[in-house]
Amino acid sequence: MNYDIVIVGAGLVGLATAYQAKLKNPDSKILILEKEKDVALHQSGHNSGVIHSGIYYKPGSLKATNCIEGYHSVINFAEKYGIKYDLCGKIIVASSQEELPLLDNIYKRGVENGLQDLKYLSREEFREIEPHCEGLKAIKVPQTGIIDYPGVAQKIKELFEELGGEVKFNNEVKNISNTNSEVVITTSQSEFRAKKLISCAGLYSDKITKMTNEKNDVIIIPFRGEYYKIKDEKKHLVKHLIYPVPDPNFPFLGVHFTRMIDGNIEAGPNAVLAFRKEGYKFFDFDFNETMQTLTWPGFRKIVAKYGKTGMGEVHRSLSKSAFTKALQKLMPEIQESDLVTGGAGVRAQACDRNGALIDDFDIVKNGNIIHVRNAPSPAATSCFAIGNKISELIQK
C-alpha cells in the first residue's frame, strides 16, 4: 500500500489539506487515515459552529492571516455546495469599566486585521439588536456567522474521493518509522508506505509527533468545554451571537450565547481540564493521559498561574447555578430553569515546558513530514487556508 502522501486525521484540517493537495496534484496518490468510523467526530464536530471573523487574533499571526483567508474560503465553499450557513453577526459586550480598554484593544485588532464595518455600540444601541442583553458598551462584528461544520467535512470527503483520494476509517496509527526514502505507518489494521506524511491528529498530535522522534517540547492538554441549551420557550432572549470581553491572559473566550445553524441556542462553554483527551463527560478518565498532563513540567506552572481561574471553571462545571450566574453577567433575565444540558467538546491546547499555552497555530516541517501540533479555534474557520499552506509546504 504505497502512497505519495498519507495524512493522519479526518477532521476539517486533515480533510481540507488532503483535498487541496489532490487539487494541486491530481495524479498524486493520497490517503487519509482516521481512527474513528467517520469524519469530524471530535473537535471538528463538537465545536459551536461559529464562522470566526478574525477580530481577536494578533495581527500577522498564523491565526489572524489564516482566519481571514479561511473565512472567505469556507463561505464560498458553503455557497457552492449548498451547505447551511448564516452571517448573523455578533456583539462583544463590556460589562464593567475595567473591560472597556480591553474592548478597545479588540476593536483595534479587528481594524488591523482588515475587518470593515466594525461599530461601537452604546448600551441603548446594542439593546436594539439584543434587547435582553446587559452591559456598558459593545462592538458589533457583522462578519461573524454560523455554519454546519460536520456538513462541510462530509462534503470535502466526498469531493476528495471523487478526485481519487482514499479515506480509511478504523485505522488508528500505532507506529511510524521514517527513512530518507519513505515513511512506514503501522495502524491497528494494516501497514502503509508513503513518500510524505502530514499529521493533523488534533488531540493526539503530540502522540503522533513523538512517534517520529521529534523533540518533545510541547504536549496537548485537553480542556473540555461544556454547553447548556436554552429551552425553546426562551430562545427569543438571544437574536444573534453575544460574547463577553475575554480575559486576555486566558486563551478562551468565556461563556457566551451562540445561535446554532439547527435553530437551537447554546450557552457556554466553560474550560475545564479533562482527564482524558476525548473526555466529553466530567468523570471520563484515562490514567496514562492524565499522568502525561500532571507530570508535564509546564502543567505545574499553569496551575500556579491559572489555578484560581481553573477552580472557578470546575465550580461552574459542577454547579448549574454558578454557570447561570456567569451567563447573567450578559443576560440578567436568564434563569437556571431556562437551561437544559447540552453537548461538550474537548479543545486540544498545546503547552510547552515553561507553562505557556501556545496561542498561535503551530505547524512544523522536518524533511518529508509535517506536524500540525496546535490548531485550536479558529481552525475550523481557517481549515481551507491551513490546508492550502500545508499542501504547498509538503511539496517543497
Backbone torsions as a table, in degrees:
resi	resn	phi	psi	omega
1	MET	NA	86.6	-176.0
2	ASN	-104.6	135.6	-177.7
3	TYR	-135.2	158.8	172.4
4	ASP	-75.5	-44.6	-179.5
5	ILE	-137.3	132.1	169.3
6	VAL	-113.1	133.3	179.4
7	ILE	-116.4	128.7	178.9
8	VAL	-96.4	118.0	176.4
9	GLY	112.1	122.2	179.5
10	ALA	-109.5	40.4	165.6
11	GLY	-83.1	-174.6	-176.0
12	LEU	-61.4	-39.6	-179.1
13	VAL	-68.0	-45.1	178.1
14	GLY	-62.8	-43.9	179.8
15	LEU	-64.1	-46.4	-179.0
16	ALA	-64.9	-36.7	178.0
17	THR	-64.5	-47.0	179.6
18	ALA	-61.7	-43.2	-178.8
19	TYR	-63.5	-45.4	-179.6
20	GLN	-65.8	-40.4	179.9
21	ALA	-64.2	-37.9	179.3
22	LYS	-69.2	-38.6	177.1
23	LEU	-63.0	-39.4	-178.0
24	LYS	-73.4	-32.9	-177.8
25	ASN	-134.0	79.4	-173.9
26	PRO	-57.3	-28.3	-177.9
27	ASP	-86.0	-5.7	-178.8
28	SER	-73.7	147.6	179.8
29	LYS	-98.2	111.5	-172.5
30	ILE	-123.7	136.0	-178.7
31	LEU	-127.9	136.5	169.4
32	ILE	-105.6	128.8	174.3
33	LEU	-105.5	130.7	-178.4
34	GLU	-135.8	131.6	-178.2
35	LYS	-76.7	-20.0	-179.7
36	GLU	-89.5	-179.2	-176.7
37	LYS	-90.6	-4.7	-178.3
38	ASP	-157.6	176.0	179.8
39	VAL	-81.5	157.9	167.9
40	ALA	54.8	42.2	-177.8
41	LEU	-92.7	-1.5	178.7
42	HIS	-122.9	-115.2	-173.7
43	GLN	-56.4	-40.9	-176.4
44	SER	-66.4	-25.4	-179.0
45	GLY	-108.1	-2.6	-178.1
46	HIS	-114.7	9.3	178.9
47	ASN	-84.6	-179.6	-174.5
48	SER	-85.1	2.2	174.6
49	GLY	75.1	25.7	-176.6
50	VAL	-93.2	135.5	167.5
51	ILE	-88.1	108.4	-175.3
52	HIS	-81.3	145.3	-176.1
53	SER	-84.8	-26.3	-174.7
54	GLY	98.9	11.4	-173.7
55	ILE	-70.8	-26.5	-172.4
56	TYR	-85.7	-19.2	-160.5
57	TYR	-92.7	146.9	-177.7
58	LYS	-58.1	125.1	-179.4
59	PRO	-55.4	133.8	-178.9
60	GLY	89.1	-12.6	179.0
61	SER	-72.2	163.2	176.6
62	LEU	-62.0	-36.6	177.6
63	LYS	-60.8	-46.6	-177.0
64	ALA	-65.5	-51.2	-175.2
65	THR	-67.2	-41.4	-179.0
66	ASN	-73.4	-32.5	179.2
67	CYS	-67.1	-44.5	-179.4
68	ILE	-63.1	-46.2	179.1
69	GLU	-66.6	-44.9	-177.8
70	GLY	-66.6	-32.3	178.2
71	TYR	-53.9	-51.0	-178.9
72	HIS	-68.4	-37.3	-178.5
73	SER	-65.7	-43.4	-176.6
74	VAL	-70.2	-34.1	176.6
75	ILE	-67.5	-44.5	178.4
76	ASN	-61.3	-38.8	178.8
77	PHE	-64.1	-44.9	179.0
78	ALA	-62.5	-41.7	178.0
79	GLU	-61.6	-45.5	-174.7
80	LYS	-67.1	-35.9	-172.5
81	TYR	-112.4	13.5	172.2
82	GLY	68.8	33.9	178.3
83	ILE	-90.8	134.2	-174.6
84	LYS	-65.0	130.6	172.5
85	TYR	-154.4	165.1	-178.7
86	ASP	-153.8	117.4	176.0
87	LEU	-84.0	76.4	-172.7
88	CYS	-82.4	-17.7	-178.5
89	GLY	80.9	164.0	177.3
90	LYS	-146.0	164.5	170.7
91	ILE	-121.1	142.4	173.9
92	ILE	-109.2	121.1	-167.2
93	VAL	-112.8	128.0	171.5
94	ALA	-88.4	126.2	-175.7
95	SER	-102.5	-7.5	-178.7
96	SER	-146.3	165.0	178.2
97	GLN	-60.4	-36.2	-177.9
98	GLU	-64.6	-25.2	-177.7
99	GLU	-86.1	-12.1	-176.6
100	LEU	-62.9	-44.2	176.1
101	PRO	-62.6	-34.8	178.2
102	LEU	-66.9	-37.4	176.5
103	LEU	-63.0	-40.1	177.7
104	ASP	-62.4	-40.3	179.2
105	ASN	-63.2	-39.2	178.2
106	ILE	-64.2	-43.7	178.8
107	TYR	-58.7	-45.4	-178.7
108	LYS	-63.6	-40.5	177.7
109	ARG	-62.7	-41.5	178.6
110	GLY	-60.3	-43.1	178.7
111	VAL	-64.2	-44.9	179.7
112	GLU	-63.3	-29.6	179.2
113	ASN	-85.7	5.3	172.3
114	GLY	89.3	11.3	179.5
115	LEU	-74.7	132.4	179.9
116	GLN	-106.4	157.0	175.6
117	ASP	67.1	19.8	168.7
118	LEU	-64.9	145.4	-176.0
119	LYS	-145.6	130.8	170.4
120	TYR	-72.0	140.4	177.4
121	LEU	-126.7	133.6	171.8
122	SER	-72.5	172.3	178.1
123	ARG	-57.4	-43.2	-178.9
124	GLU	-64.5	-38.1	-177.8
125	GLU	-72.1	-44.1	-178.2
126	PHE	-73.4	-22.5	176.4
127	ARG	-75.5	-14.1	170.6
128	GLU	-70.9	-31.0	178.4
129	ILE	-85.4	-46.6	-178.8
130	GLU	-126.4	83.9	-171.8
131	PRO	-64.0	-15.2	-178.2
132	HIS	-101.7	2.0	-179.0
133	CYS	-88.0	150.3	179.7
134	GLU	-127.5	148.6	179.1
135	GLY	163.3	-175.2	-177.5
136	LEU	-98.1	-39.7	-173.0
137	LYS	-160.8	155.4	-177.4
138	ALA	-145.2	164.1	168.9
139	ILE	-113.8	131.2	173.2
140	LYS	-91.7	126.4	-179.6
141	VAL	-117.3	94.7	-173.8
142	PRO	-70.2	-19.7	-175.7
143	GLN	-74.0	-22.8	-175.3
144	THR	-66.7	141.8	-180.0
145	GLY	-145.0	-173.2	177.3
146	ILE	-132.2	152.4	-172.9
147	ILE	-155.5	163.2	175.5
148	ASP	-91.9	88.6	-177.6
149	TYR	-66.8	-40.0	174.4
150	PRO	-58.2	-34.8	176.0
151	GLY	-66.0	-38.1	175.6
152	VAL	-60.9	-46.6	-178.0
153	ALA	-60.9	-45.1	-179.4
154	GLN	-63.0	-38.4	-179.4
155	LYS	-69.4	-40.3	177.4
156	ILE	-60.6	-44.8	178.4
157	LYS	-57.1	-46.4	-179.2
158	GLU	-59.8	-45.9	-179.0
159	LEU	-66.9	-40.5	178.7
160	PHE	-60.5	-43.8	-179.9
161	GLU	-69.7	-34.2	177.0
162	GLU	-63.4	-29.3	178.1
163	LEU	-81.1	-4.6	179.6
164	GLY	104.4	3.2	176.9
165	GLY	-74.3	158.6	-179.0
166	GLU	-119.1	143.3	173.1
167	VAL	-126.9	125.4	178.5
168	LYS	-118.1	116.5	-179.6
169	PHE	-89.7	170.8	179.3
170	ASN	56.3	33.0	178.1
171	ASN	-121.9	87.4	177.8
172	GLU	-80.7	129.2	-179.4
173	VAL	-72.5	126.9	-177.9
174	LYS	-108.5	-29.6	-177.7
175	ASN	-158.8	148.5	176.6
176	ILE	-134.2	128.8	172.3
177	SER	-124.4	142.2	-171.7
178	ASN	-130.1	131.2	170.9
179	THR	-120.2	-178.8	179.5
180	ASN	-66.4	-25.0	-173.1
181	SER	-100.7	-25.2	-176.6
182	GLU	-161.4	162.0	174.0
183	VAL	-111.9	131.0	177.8
184	VAL	-107.3	119.9	-177.5
185	ILE	-111.9	117.4	177.5
186	THR	-100.7	126.7	-179.5
187	THR	-114.9	-178.2	177.3
188	SER	-67.9	-13.1	-176.4
189	GLN	-114.7	-33.4	-170.1
190	SER	-163.0	-167.0	177.0
191	GLU	-129.7	137.2	-177.3
192	PHE	-129.9	145.5	179.6
193	ARG	-120.5	139.2	-176.7
194	ALA	-144.8	151.3	173.3
195	LYS	-72.0	-33.1	-176.3
196	LYS	-142.5	150.2	-178.9
197	LEU	-127.8	136.7	173.6
198	ILE	-124.8	123.1	179.4
199	SER	-101.7	117.4	174.7
200	CYS	-124.3	57.9	-166.0
201	ALA	-92.5	5.6	172.7
202	GLY	57.9	-117.3	-177.5
203	LEU	-62.3	-21.8	179.7
204	TYR	-110.2	22.0	-179.4
205	SER	-62.5	-35.0	179.3
206	ASP	-68.9	-36.6	179.7
207	LYS	-65.4	-43.9	179.0
208	ILE	-67.0	-40.0	177.7
209	THR	-58.9	-44.3	-179.3
210	LYS	-63.0	-32.5	179.6
211	MET	-63.1	-25.3	-178.7
212	THR	-97.9	13.4	175.1
213	ASN	65.0	25.0	172.8
214	GLU	-70.1	155.6	177.3
215	LYS	-59.7	128.3	-175.1
216	ASN	-88.6	74.3	-176.7
217	ASP	-104.1	-2.3	172.4
218	VAL	-141.2	150.6	170.0
219	ILE	-127.5	164.2	174.5
220	ILE	-91.9	122.9	171.2
221	ILE	-103.8	121.5	-177.2
222	PRO	-84.0	130.6	175.1
223	PHE	-118.6	121.0	179.2
224	ARG	-84.6	135.8	173.7
225	GLY	-114.2	120.8	-175.8
226	GLU	-105.7	142.3	-177.8
227	TYR	-120.4	150.8	163.3
228	TYR	-111.4	152.2	170.6
229	LYS	-102.8	145.3	176.5
230	ILE	-85.7	129.8	-176.3
231	LYS	-63.0	156.8	-168.7
232	ASP	-54.1	-43.0	-174.5
233	GLU	-72.0	-6.6	177.5
234	LYS	-115.0	9.0	179.7
235	LYS	-61.9	-24.8	-178.6
236	HIS	-65.2	-14.0	-179.7
237	LEU	-67.3	-24.6	-175.8
238	VAL	-121.2	122.6	-178.2
239	LYS	-97.6	-37.2	-175.3
240	HIS	-131.2	-127.7	172.9
241	LEU	-118.5	136.3	-178.1
242	ILE	-126.9	118.9	-177.5
243	TYR	-119.6	148.3	171.5
244	PRO	-84.1	172.6	168.0
245	VAL	-75.1	121.2	-176.5
246	PRO	-74.6	154.9	173.0
247	ASP	-68.4	118.2	-175.3
248	PRO	-66.8	-16.5	-179.1
249	ASN	-94.5	-1.1	-176.4
250	PHE	-125.7	125.9	-169.2
251	PRO	-79.9	39.2	178.0
252	PHE	-135.4	158.3	-170.7
253	LEU	-91.6	-3.2	-180.0
254	GLY	85.2	163.4	-178.7
255	VAL	-69.0	136.4	-176.5
256	HIS	-146.7	175.7	-179.6
257	PHE	-109.4	127.2	-175.3
258	THR	-128.1	122.5	169.3
259	ARG	-74.8	130.8	-178.4
260	MET	-99.1	158.8	-177.6
261	ILE	-68.0	-19.8	178.1
262	ASP	-87.3	3.3	177.4
263	GLY	97.6	-12.2	177.3
264	ASN	-77.3	162.9	174.0
265	ILE	-117.3	124.3	177.4
266	GLU	-103.6	147.2	175.0
267	ALA	-124.2	125.3	-178.0
268	GLY	139.9	-162.6	-3.8
269	PRO	-96.5	165.8	165.5
270	ASN	-84.3	-168.8	179.2
271	ALA	-143.9	97.0	-174.0
272	VAL	-115.0	134.4	174.3
273	LEU	-55.7	126.3	178.2
274	ALA	-96.0	143.4	-179.0
275	PHE	-98.3	18.9	172.6
276	ARG	-159.2	140.6	-174.6
277	LYS	-64.0	-28.7	175.1
278	GLU	-115.2	43.2	-177.2
279	GLY	-91.8	92.0	-175.7
280	TYR	-87.1	-5.8	176.6
281	LYS	-121.2	155.6	-172.6
282	PHE	-57.4	-39.1	-174.4
283	PHE	-97.6	10.4	172.8
284	ASP	-65.3	132.9	-171.3
285	PHE	-146.2	136.0	171.0
286	ASP	-132.9	119.9	-173.0
287	PHE	-59.7	-49.8	-176.1
288	ASN	-64.4	-41.7	-179.5
289	GLU	-69.5	-36.1	176.8
290	THR	-66.6	-42.7	179.7
291	MET	-65.4	-34.6	176.4
292	GLN	-59.1	-42.5	178.8
293	THR	-67.6	-51.1	-172.2
294	LEU	-67.8	-27.8	-178.4
295	THR	-94.2	-3.6	179.5
296	TRP	-70.4	129.1	-177.3
297	PRO	-54.3	-37.7	-178.9
298	GLY	-69.6	-24.3	-177.3
299	PHE	-65.2	-39.5	179.3
300	ARG	-61.5	-34.5	178.5
301	LYS	-72.4	-32.7	175.2
302	ILE	-64.3	-43.5	179.3
303	VAL	-60.3	-42.5	179.8
304	ALA	-64.3	-36.6	-175.7
305	LYS	-83.4	-41.8	-171.8
306	TYR	-114.5	11.7	-173.4
307	GLY	-53.8	-47.3	-178.7
308	LYS	-64.7	-44.0	177.9
309	THR	-62.3	-42.4	-179.5
310	GLY	-62.9	-39.6	178.8
311	MET	-65.9	-34.9	175.6
312	GLY	-64.0	-37.7	177.6
313	GLU	-66.3	-41.6	177.9
314	VAL	-63.1	-41.5	178.9
315	HIS	-59.8	-43.1	178.4
316	ARG	-66.7	-30.8	177.9
317	SER	-66.2	-38.7	-176.2
318	LEU	-89.2	-20.2	-174.9
319	SER	-120.2	111.7	177.5
320	LYS	-63.3	-35.1	179.9
321	SER	-66.4	-37.0	177.8
322	ALA	-68.5	-38.3	176.9
323	PHE	-62.9	-43.8	179.3
324	THR	-61.8	-41.3	179.5
325	LYS	-60.4	-39.6	177.4
326	ALA	-63.2	-39.6	178.9
327	LEU	-69.2	-31.3	-178.2
328	GLN	-68.1	-14.8	174.1
329	LYS	-60.7	-36.3	178.4
330	LEU	-95.6	-29.8	-175.2
331	MET	-141.3	89.0	-175.7
332	PRO	-58.3	-25.8	-177.4
333	GLU	-70.5	-23.7	-173.8
334	ILE	-65.9	136.3	-178.5
335	GLN	-121.0	158.0	-179.8
336	GLU	-55.8	-36.7	-178.9
337	SER	-70.7	-12.7	179.0
338	ASP	-82.3	-9.1	-172.4
339	LEU	-108.1	135.6	172.8
340	VAL	-122.6	148.0	-175.5
341	THR	-58.7	130.3	178.4
342	GLY	-108.6	-150.3	-178.6
343	GLY	-91.5	-168.9	177.9
344	ALA	-150.6	154.2	173.9
345	GLY	-131.1	161.9	175.7
346	VAL	-121.7	122.3	-178.5
347	ARG	-91.3	130.0	175.8
348	ALA	-85.1	107.0	-177.3
349	GLN	-114.3	115.0	179.2
350	ALA	-73.6	140.4	-179.8
351	CYS	-134.2	133.3	178.8
352	ASP	-91.3	179.5	-175.6
353	ARG	-66.9	-21.1	-179.2
354	ASN	-90.6	3.1	177.1
355	GLY	88.9	10.8	177.6
356	ALA	-83.1	127.2	172.0
357	LEU	-82.1	111.3	-172.0
358	ILE	-60.0	122.2	-172.1
359	ASP	-87.4	-26.7	-173.8
360	ASP	-105.7	168.1	169.7
361	PHE	-60.7	145.8	-178.6
362	ASP	-130.9	108.4	-178.5
363	ILE	-124.4	123.9	-173.8
364	VAL	-122.1	130.9	175.9
365	LYS	-112.9	131.6	175.5
366	ASN	-136.6	99.1	-178.3
367	GLY	65.4	-119.1	-176.2
368	ASN	-97.1	17.7	-180.0
369	ILE	-128.2	136.6	173.0
370	ILE	-121.0	132.9	175.0
371	HIS	-115.4	125.1	167.0
372	VAL	-88.8	99.6	-171.4
373	ARG	-89.3	-22.1	179.7
374	ASN	-148.9	114.2	179.6
375	ALA	-145.2	65.2	175.5
376	PRO	-80.1	-169.6	176.4
377	SER	-52.3	134.0	13.0
378	PRO	-101.2	50.3	-176.9
379	ALA	-63.1	-34.7	179.1
380	ALA	-63.3	-48.6	176.6
381	THR	-59.9	-36.9	-172.6
382	SER	-89.3	2.0	-165.4
383	CYS	-57.5	-40.6	-178.8
384	PHE	-70.0	-36.3	178.2
385	ALA	-67.7	-45.2	177.8
386	ILE	-61.5	-46.6	-179.8
387	GLY	-60.2	-38.1	179.0
388	ASN	-63.9	-44.2	-178.4
389	LYS	-68.8	-40.6	179.3
390	ILE	-66.4	-41.1	-178.7
391	SER	-65.3	-28.1	173.9
392	GLU	-77.3	-41.1	-177.0
393	LEU	-64.9	-37.0	-176.4
394	ILE	-68.6	-19.5	-179.3
395	GLN	-85.4	-12.6	-176.4
396	LYS	-82.1	NA	NA
